[in-house]
Amino acid sequence: MPGPSPDFLNMRCGDLVVISEFPAIDKNTDWWMGEIIHIANSARGIEPSIFQISCIDTGAVRTVNADSVIGLIKKTNRIINI
C-alpha cells in the first residue's frame, strides 16, 4: 500500500512556500520563503520535479528541487492562463 503523497504534488504557481537548503539534514535551519512562479514536470512522469521560486526577501529567482519545499504558507486561489 503506497504511503501519503508528498505535499509538493499539490502545489501550484502563485503558492507561497518554505524552502529548506538541506531538507535531508535539518529542516529547521537554512530556510527561506518564496512564491512559486514556474513548475517543471519530470521527464519520467507528470509529477512536478523542479520549481522556479521568487524569494520574498530579495526577489531573486531560484530553481529548486520540488522535495526541498518543506511547507506551504498560503495556497493561491487565482487561475493563471498562459
Sequence and secondary structure as in RCSB ss.txt:
>XXXX:A:sequence
MPGPSPDFLNMRCGDLVVISEFPAIDKNTDWWMGEIIHIANSARGIEPSIFQISCIDTGAVRTVNADSVIGLIKK
TNRIINI
>XXXX:A:secstr
      GGGG  TT EEEEESSTTT TTSSEEEEEEEEEEE TTSSSEEEEEEEETTT  EEEEEGGGEEEEEE 
       
